[in-house]
Amino acid sequence: MECVYRGQLDDSRPGNGIEVSGKDIREVCELLWHRTEVPAQNQTPSIGCNIKWK
C-alpha cells in the first residue's frame, strides 16, 4: 500500500468560521477513483493534532 495524500481535510479550522466540507479529501478521492495521479504540490499540510507514527 502506498500513501498518496498527506494533506488537510478542508480549509476549516477551529474558530475560523469555515464550515467543515471535506473538500480537499473529496478531490483526492475523486482523482483516485478515476485512477489519476494525486499531485504532491497541491497538498496543503494539515494543522492541529496529527497521527503519531510508531
HELIX and SHEET records of a PDB file:
HELIX    1   1 LYS A   23  TRP A   33  1                                  11    
HELIX    2   2 ALA A   40  ASN A   42  5                                   3    
END                                                                             
